[in-house]
């Protein structure tokens, strides 16, 4: 069996890390210098990272909500 409090705590830490990664990618993509100077390939990679982190973030957030319910 899983200790619900510990699992929620672990997921909240993971959520925090994902939020930091999302913030980092968002900041990079909102920087005009980066967007104007970086190769399109790099910009696309950052957008893919942003989407991946957002999906993981949403999944972890949903899991926390399920455990708390």
C-alpha positions, -999 to +999 in steps of 0.1 A: +000+000+000+010+036-006+013+062+021-010+088+006+006+118+024+041+108+013+029+102-023+012+136-024+043+152-010+065+135-036+041+146-064+040+182-051+078+183-053+077+169-088+050+195-097+073+222-083+102+210-105+080+209-136+068+245-128+104+257-127+111+240-160+080+255-175+090+290-163+125+286-177+112+276-212+085+302-211+111+329-203+133+317-231+105+317-257+093+351-246+128+366-251+127+384-284+165+382-288+164+344-284+135+340-308+151+363-334+186+349-332+181+312-325+179+287-353+143+275-360+153+240-350+162+251-315+131+272-311+110+242-321+128+220-296+120+245-269+084+246-279+083+208-278+099+209-243+073+234-232+044+212-244+060+181-228+064+198-195+029+212-196+014+178-202+035+163-174+025+192-151-012+187-159-009+149-153+008+153-119-017+180-109-046+157-118-030+128-099-026+150-067-063+160-070-073+124-073-053+114-042-067+142-022-103+134-031 
